[in-house]
Amino acid sequence: MTLAPDTVRTVPLTDAQTGMVHAELAAPGTADFSVGDAVVFRGRISAATLAEAVQRTLAEVPWLGYRFDAQLMALVPGEGPAVPSAPRLLPPGVLRGELTGDSDRQLAEQLRAEYLPRITLESRLLREQLLLTSLDTDVQPVAVWVLAAHHVLFDGYGITLLARRVTEHYTALVAGSPVPDTPFTPPELVLAAESRYHGSAARQRDRGYWHGRLEGDGQDYRPTRLAGLLGAAGQRPDASATERLRLTGRPLSLGRFSGTAPTGPDASRATWADAAIAAHALLAARLTGARRTIIGLPAMNRTGAAALCPIPTINVLPLVLDVDPSGTVGELLESVAAARAELSRHGRYRSEQLMRELRLVGSDTTLTGTEINIKAFDVPLSVPGGTVSLHALCEGPVDDICLNLLPEPGTGGVVAVLTAPAGTLAAADAAVLLETYGLLLQRLATADPSTRHAEFSLAPDSALAPLAGEAAAETAPPVLEELFAASTAAAPEAAAITCEGVTLSYRALTARADAIAAAVLAHGNGDATGRYVLIGLERGLDYVAAILGIAKAGATSVPLDPHAPAQRNRRIAARLAAQDPRTPIVLSTDAQGWSGYQVLDPSAVPAPAGPVRIAAVPRSTPGYLLHTSGSTGEPKAVVVSREAFSHWAGYHRHAGFLDAAGEKIAQSLPLHFDGAWCTLLGVALGHHVHLISHEVARDPEALAAQVREHAMTWMDMTPSLAAPLLDTGLFAPGTPVRRLSVGGEGCSQVLWEKLRDLGHLVVENLYGPTEFTVDALVANVAQSPDVVVGCPLAGLKAAVLDYALRPLPAGLPGELYLSGPQEAHGYLGQGALTASRFVADPAGDGTRMYRTGDRAVLGHDGLLRFLGRDDGQVKIRGYRIDVGEVEAALAALPGVAHAVVRARAAQLLAWVVPANSEGTMLAADVENWRAALSRVLPPQMIPHALTTIDRLPLGTTGKLDEKQLPDPRPANVPGGAPASGPAQQAVAAAMAAALGIQVQALGAASDFFAEGGDSITAIAVVSALRQAGYSSSVGSVFAERTVAGIAAKITVLAADPAAAAAPAGTADLVQLDDAARSRLSAMLIRRRR
């Protein structure tokens, strides 16, 4: 039955409506809560009859005309019951589209662009409009009924109920027959059913299920989010956009699921809805690299009275799926069907309640991220003399990328509509994601159930080839010592290298290198092939001569960091000794420090008796070993062959060093860092290299002065060094520098734009891991307004792959893989690690690829973009650091119970749990630990700040919750000062009362959410403060969080004469300002439909 308008004074809100209202209050004035469809009638449609059918339908649900009352939290009568608006003409643009033969779906798309309502709780909630092709005739070829409202009135299922009722009235009016009794049940019956559920054992069972499902598997709860993964492929999202992004895909066929119902007779039989969800889960797993995916799925809750009431009952809950990378299509579909059936059985337990119970309110984690919405309730509709189809105009709020699946009338297929929050996703990236989803869905729907889904590529066949550099200029380029010999022969008296005011000619540098080569050969009875020679020298001329001499002898150079602790360098030597029966040779002036090894002092080695010939060694012989940070606490040795180095040098010889000598090159990077090779190569190619001292290199003004003094023309450095040099004016027009290359770490967008302004310079961004011989990708800054790493060097290939080693199309992020002749041999003595990082190329040609551990995306412009690390390593000032090695060193120190190391804002930060019972750390402890770390770690691995914490912040599953690690703070803070002053004491009292804890437990630095606060208790805090005579807001509580922070923002209330006259027991209303409402959007669940 339907209650008469005069008997309904208010309509209380369902649980779903309450969640929507709270979320709307958090972000007033947005259109996020609008839902609506275009109901398209086509044929010979009577405009008058259709208008009457609409009027009769609305008369049966008068509460659709109600308004929202915030004080009563209910729908109340407004200006009267819902009445239809007067018919209007279809907009001309829509009409033109219809006359060109566009489908009804395309017609609705055009209509949406011109008729998207903006509906808020403060406005009229219902917006409906009948649109006709002509107002002068009754019979219409096309008529469109636009039905839209705030989500608090109805959801998509409710729209279908109303549209179906309109067709029933139209059919009866045309036939002149009685209209069937109204099918609609009143909201009161839905509310009564909810009330019974609230106190039932079923609710307790549902609660137990969800807590077990989300907390009981030992994993941190992190819903799958996709919006943050995209948007770096060359088109920036419009940050100023106020409307969500909405994109409709092409119609998709469903293979063996075509024409089937979206729900099966039992959970073991998959349907097209399960295939659609499986495609979404598989896409998410491939893009994130995570096996566990958590996708939001609406539970309709349309049983009993709710089945025939338009009022919303939707509940978006997390669908937790395990996507086994080695699983089959059939197994994936079965797991989805089973999980979906479970979610439906427990779908009445509110997501808002789960958010509170899981303590997600006020955190950066929501209950769901990306969502899929299966419009399984659409049924075929028709009227006498015409057809009827429904097409979504707006789908309600969206927190992340959402895929809406709608059946395509008459085809047996579906259409996917992608929606994303405003300003989070560029249209080009959205189009790629939507096309990729469609491709994956069709492959799932047509594949044999026994097929392994890892065989599916997310890219179309046309995009499977890797990105390849140009053909290499030479197939067997000269090796380092051959290049240097040729340059010496061409100009023996030309300046080769300058350091600390001393310049060596090519002849003199060759003499030093030959002396070292002869000494190395003498230790091996004339054969030093592949023998490890450690360079334990300070930065200077001998270091460079050592590199050249070792190469000439055919040995393998092992550059050491002169600033690293002696213990670390000796451990490196010991591990090398274990790999080769020949004792390593050490070039050093400290023979005593290297006792037990064969030590050569370059300054004391005699000149050779005669010419030193270049050793004839295989090109596959290791040319050098470089040590990078390792997760086990020890550095790992990367073995780079002479062949790999020759190909890298060959590229730069042809593409970079175009002048036949004459460049003056500033070499400012550490010589044990492979990035130094870019400028050291200049010595081998006939240029004049200036070796900048370590002290000068760290002083931008001093470095700029030295570059100007010696008219240096070429510089190579990390972005961290380039940024301050820009401020010195060194790169301004008229200065000697004409070429600049940066690399070794990510370049910021700000710096990139400044470098692009240097149009008179050639500026390149170089990318390459140590395992791929210095550089693998190159980009000229003029190529793109956004930071790019560009394209592979000549002869190399790059591919962005998912975890199944399948290529990804442009716009979708994945892991970067490199292949080609610059690939290193692997890690010395670490076969398992080598096998895990140097993997077989799935192309099946017998070659390997190097798995960089870097996330990247191929842009729509054909250029690669670096997105960050995909493992535990970070880049600090160009050095690749494994935080595990730093953590291991910290944890080994006396007085340290636990340690965590992370990188934030390009700084290495450490959090330490002291072993003492007080859990405090004094300034003296910090200095002692720093000194101890400096004895085992190089300078770049010493944390910028050490922060004491009394315990590691753990999530609900017992794992580290990194987001709760506090900002760095000084030592000797025993736990926070007590609240002081009236304001802080009032806040502490209010917070304690709301949280049910002792006020003495709270100090000035106490964090509201860390103490267990949530959205509900935040409101209680504001109310308690108001009663104490202070004004605050929920938004301020969320923004400031701490007792001191909240207190700093409160104001003293003026005396309110009306307050004294308020009846006893009357509670003050909490005033929500704009800031409070904005903060509430992160708080109140965003649950909505």
Residue, then its C-alpha position, 0 to 999 in steps of 0.5 A: m500500500t501507499l500512505a496518503p500524503d496527509t498521513v505521512r508527516t515525516v519519512p525517517l531515513t534508512d541506514a543507506q540514506t543516513g550514510m548518504v546524508h552524512a557524506e553529503l554534509a561533508a562535501p556540500g554543493t557537489a553533484d556527487f550524489s545525483v543519480g538518474d537515467a534517461v528513459v528513451f521511448r521510440g516508435r509512435i509515442s503519444a506525448a499526452t498519454l506518456a505525460e499522464a502515465v508519469q503523473r500517475t506514477l509520481a502520485e503513487v510515491p508522494w514522498l519523492g516530492y519531499r525535502f530533507d530536514a537536517q534536524l529531524m534527519a528525515l524526509v518531510p513534506g515540502e511544497g507538496p507531493a511529487v508532480p511532473s514538470a511541463p514537457r519541454l523540447l529535446p535540446p537541438g544538439v540531442l535531436r540532431g544526434e538522434l536524426t543522424g541515426d545514433s543509438d539510444r545509448q549515444l542519444a543519452e550520452q549527448l543528453r547527459a552533456e546538456y542535462l546533467p542535474r546538480i542536486t544537493l540536500e539543500s535543493r529540490l531532491l527530485r528532478e524529472q523532465l519529459l523531453l519531446t521532439s515537438l510540442d505541437t503534435d501528440v505522436q512523437p518518434v522519440a520521447v525521453w523521460v529524464l528521471a534524476a534525484h539526490h541519491v537519498l530518494f532512490d538508487g538505480y534499482g528504484i529508477t527501474l521500478l519507477a520506469r516500469r510503473v510508467t510503462e504499466h500506466y501507459t499501456a493501460l491508458v492506451a488500452g483503456s483498461p484498468v491500471p493494476d494496483t500500485p506495486f510500491t511498498p511504503p518506506e515504513l515497511v523497509l524501515a521496520a525490516e531494518s529495525r528488526y535486523h538491528g536486534s537480530a542474531a543474523r546481524q551478529r552473524d554478519r558482523g562476525y563474518w565481516h570481521g573474520r573476513l577482513e581481519g582474520d587472514g593476517q594481512d593489512y587491510r588495504p582496499t585496491r585503489l586504481a586512480g592513484l596508479l594512473g595519470a602519469a602517461g602524458q596527459r595530466p588530469d584537470a586539477s580544477a575539474t569539479e565534475r567527475l570523469r565519465l566515459t562510456g566504452r564500446p559494446l562488449s560481447l560476452g562469449r558463452f555468457s551472452g544472453t544469460a542472466p546476471t545471477g545463476p541458480d547457485a554459487s558454483r555456476a558463474t554468470w556474466a556478472d562474475a566474468a565482469i567482476a573477475a575481469h576487474a579483479l584480474l586487471a587490478a591484480r595485474l596493475t598493482g602486482a598484488r595477489r589479493t584484491i579488494i573491490g567495492l561491490p554494491a549489495m542491493n538488499r532488495t528482499g522483502a518489502a525493499a523489493l518494491c520500494p524505490i527508496p535506497t537500500i544499497n550497501v557497498l561492501p568489500l569483495v575480497l578475492d585471491v587472484d592466483p597468478s597461476g590459476t585458471v579462468g574456471e578457478l577465478l570465475e568460481s572463486v568470484a561466484a562464491a565470494r559474491a554469494e557470500l557478500s550477498r548473504h551478509g550484505r545487510y551489515r552496514s559499511e559505515q559500521l564496519m568503518r567505525e569498528l575497523r578504526l578506519v574513520g579518520s585514517d587514509t584508508t577507506l573500506t573500498g577503493t575501486e568498485i564495480n557496479i553490476k546493473a543486474f536489475d534492468v529488465p526489458l520494457s516496452v509500450p504499445g507501438g514503441t520500445v523503451s530503454l534505460h540509459a544511466l546519466c549519473e551514478g552517484p558518488v565515486d571515490d576511486i575508479c568505478l566500472n558500471l556494467l549495463p546490459e546492452p538491449g537486444t545484443g546479449g552484451v554489455v556496456a562498461v561505463l567508467t567513472a572517476p572522481a574529479g581531477t584524478l584521471a585524464a580522459a586518455d588514461a581512462a580510455v585506455l583503462l576502459e578498453t583494456y578492461g573490455l579486452l580482458l572481459q572478452r578474453l575471459a568470456t571466450a576462453d576455455p575454463s582450463t586456460r591459465h589467465a596469466e596467458f592473457s595480455l592486457a595489451p592488444d596484439s598491435a601493442l605487444a612489441p617492446l619499445a626499441g632504440e635505434a639500431a646500434a652503430e656498431t656490432a662490436p664497439p671498441v672496449l674502454e682501453e682501445l678507445f683510450a689508446a686511440s685518443t692517446a695516439a691521436a693527440p698525445e700532448a692534449a690535456a686529458i685530465t685536471c685535478e687540484g690544479v694538476t693536469l696530465s696529458y694523454r701521454a702522461l696519463t697513459a704512462r701512469a695507467d701502464a705502470i698500474a697495468a704492468a704491476v697488476l700483470a706482474h702479480g698474475n705472472g702476466d695473466a690478470t684476466g678477470r682478477y679482482v682489483l680493488i681501488g681503495l684510493e682517494r678521489g684523484l688522478d691515480y683513481v682514474a689511472a687505476i681504472l684505465g690500467i686495470a682495464k688494459a691488464g684485462a683485470t676486473s676493477v672494483p671501485l670502493d667508496p673512499h668515504a665508506p667505513a673501512q670495515r665495509n670495504r674489507r668485508i667486500a674484499a673478503r667476499l671477493a676472495a671467497q669467489d676467486p682462488r687468486t687473492p684480490i689486489v688492492l690499490s691503496t696507499d694504506a698497506q697496513g689497513w689492507s694486511g692480508y691482501q696484495v697491496l699496490d701503491p700507485s704512486a710507488v709502482p715503477a714504470p714498466a720496462g717496455p710498452v704495455r700491450i692491451a691484454a687479449v681477453p674475451r669480451s665477456t670477461p667482467g670489466y668491473l664490479l659495482h656494489t649496491s645496497g643489499s636487503t640482507g645487510e651486506p652490499k651486493a656486487v653487480v658484475v658488468s662485462r667488458e662487452a656490456f660496457s663497450h656497447w654503452a660507450g659506443y652509444h655515447r661515442h656516436a650520440g653524445f660526444l659528437d665533437a672530435a674532442g675539444e669538450k671540457i667536462a666537469q666530473s663532479l660525481p663520486l668515482h665509485f658511482d657508475g653515474a661517473w662513467c658518463t663524464l669519465l668516458g670523455v677521457a677515453l674519447g679525447h676530451h679534457v676532463h676536470l675532476i672536481s674535488h668532493e668539497v667543491a662539488r658540494d658547494p654550488e657557488a664554488l662549483a659554478a666558479q670553477v666551471r666558469e674559471h676553466a670554461m667547462t662545457w659539459m656537466d653531468m650530475t644528479p638532479s639534487l645537484a643540478a637544482p641549486l646550481l641553477d640558482t647560481g646562474l651557471f646555466a644562463p646564456g653566455t656562460p661556457v656550459r652548453r651541454l647538461s645531463v642529469g640522472g641517477e635519481g628521479c627529476s622533479q617536475v619543478l626542476w624539469e620545467k626549469l631545465r626546459d627553459l634552458g633552450h640554449l643548452v642541450v639537456e638530457n635526462l639519463y636513466g639506468p640501473t647499475e645492472f644495465t651498465v650506467d644508462a639504458l634510457v635517454a630523453n631530451v627535456a625538450q621532448s616533453p613538458d612532463v618528466v620523462v626518461g624517454c626511449p632506450l639507447a641504440g640496440l636496447k629494448a624496454a618493456v612495461l610488463d605486469y606480474a605475468l610478464r605480459p606487456l601493458p598498453a600505453g597509459l597503464p603502469g607496470e614494472l620496467y624490464l630492459s634487454g639488450p647487450q648492456e645487461a650485466h652478468g648478474y650478482l656475484g655469488q648470488g645465483a638465486l638473486t640473479a635468477s630472480r632479477f634477470v629473467a627469461d624473455p617471454a618472447g622465447d628467443g632465449t634472451r634475458m630481461y633485467r627486472t628493474g624493480d622500477r615502476a614505469v608507464l609508456g606515455h601516449d607520446g611514446l616516451l617512458r615515465f619513471l614512477g618510483r621503486d616497486d621494492g624496498q629500495v629508494k634513491i637518495r642523492g642518486y644512490r640506490i639504497d635498500v632500507g633493509e641494510v640500514e635497518a639491519a645496521l640500526a638494529a645491531l646497535p646496543g640500546v636499540a630494540h627495533a628500528v624502521v627506516r623509510a624515505r620521505a621527501a628525498q630524505l632517509l628517516a629512521w624510527v627507533v624503539p629504545a631498549n630501555s624500559e622508559g622507551t626514551m632516547l636522549a640526544a647523546d643516544v642519537e650522537n652515539w648511534r650516528a657515530a656507530l652507524s658511520r663505522v659500518l655504513p657510507p654517508q648516504m646511508i646514514p638517516h637524516a633523522l632518528t626519531t624515538i617511538d615507544r613501540l612500533p605502530l601496528g595495524t589490526t593484523g599486527k603488521l607495521d602501519e607505516k602511515q602512523l609513523p610520526d613526523p621526525r622530532p627531536a630527541n629527549v621528548p619523554g612522551g609529551a607535555p601535559a595539556s596546559g592552559p584553559a583551551q588545551q585543558a578543555v579540549a583534553a577534557a572533551m576528548a577524554a569524555a568522548l573517548g571514555i578515558q582518563v583525562q590524565a592519559l592525554g597530553a598536549a601532543s595526544d592524537f585524537f585518532a591514535e587514541g581511538g577517535d572516529s566520526i561519531t566521537a569527533i562530533a561528541v568532542v565538538s558538542a562537549l567543547r560547546q557546552a564548555g563555552y568554546s566553538s570548534s568544528v568536526g573539520s578542525v578535529f580532523a585537521e588538527r588531530t592533537v590536543a594542542g592543535i585543536a586548542a589552537k583553533i577554538t574560540v570562546l563563545a559569546a554569551d547566548p541569552a537564548a541558551a538559558a531559555a532552552p528546555a531542560g535536556t535540549a542538546d546543542l546542535v553541532q554547527l558544521d562549517d565548510a571545512a568540517r564538511s570537507r573533512l567529513s568526506a574522508m570520515l563518514i565513509r563516503r558510503r552513499r548509494 
